[in-house]
Amino acid sequence: MRTDHPTEDEIRANFDEMLASVCAGGGLRTGTGLDNETTQALWAIARAHPQVPAELVTAARAEFAAQLDGSHRRARREALARLSDELDGKAAQ
């Protein structure tokens, strides 16, 4: 059992492996280090198999790039902050 987080190189290799898998009609494995948004984009490809539009592959690559550059993490933090502010506002009423 792995106790540390995968490195960026490992995550990149995992993405390439999972992309190839779903494009070939396979599935995904867990413990890849891929975030939810990237995983959902890969599942969209799996559901479209055997006729996978190039747009889905492009979208999966874009989601993976957003994972690597921190965009997904920032969006999640911002959503949590908005929810927290909303709940604080309701509690103050």
N, C-alpha and C positions, 0 to 999 in steps of 0.2 A: 504494500500500500504506500502510495506517495504521500509524503508529509509536507512538501514544499510546493510552491506555485511553479508552473512551467515557465521557462525563460521565453523571451520574445522569439528567439529562433525556433524553439520547440512549438510555440503557438503557431508560427508561420507554417512550419512543416505539418502540423495537425490540420490547419485550414486547408492546405493543398491536398492532403490525404482525404479529408472529409468531402471536399468539393469533388474530387475524382470519384469518390464512393457514390455520392448521390447522383452524379451525372451518369454513372454506370448502372443505376437502379438499386444501389445499396442504401444503407442507412447511416446513422451517426453513432458514434460511441461516446460515452461519458468521459469526463476527466481530461478533456482536450484543452481546457483553458479558454474556449470560445465563449463569448457572452451570449445572452439571450437573443439580442437582435441579430447577431451573426448566425446563431443556430436556427432561428426562425427563417432567415433567408435561405439557408441550406435546406431546411425541410420543404420550403416552397418548391425548390428544384426537385427534390425527391418525389413530391406529389405530382409534379408535371411529367415525370419520366413516363414514357420514352421520348416524348416530344418536348424537350426542354428549350424554351425560347432563350435566345442569347441575352435578352433583357434580364432574365432571372439570374443568370451567371454574373452579369454586370452589376446587378443589385447586390448580390452576395459579396462580390469583391468590394463594393462601396461600403457595405455594412462592416466588413472586416477592417477596412481602412479607418472607418470611424471608431472601431474598437481600439485599434492601435494608437490613433492620435488622441484618444481620451474623450472624444465627443460624446459617446454613449454614457460614460461615467459622469461627465458634467451634466448632461441632460437628466440623468437619474437624480443627482444631487439637487439640481434646481427644482425638479418635481417634488422631491421630499421637502425642500424648504418651503415651497408654495403650500403644500399640504399642512405642514407644521404651522405656518402663519395663519392659514384658514382655520385650523383647529384652535389655535390660541385665540383668534378673534371670536369664535363661537363660545369658547369657555369664558371669555371676559363679559359676554352679554348677560 
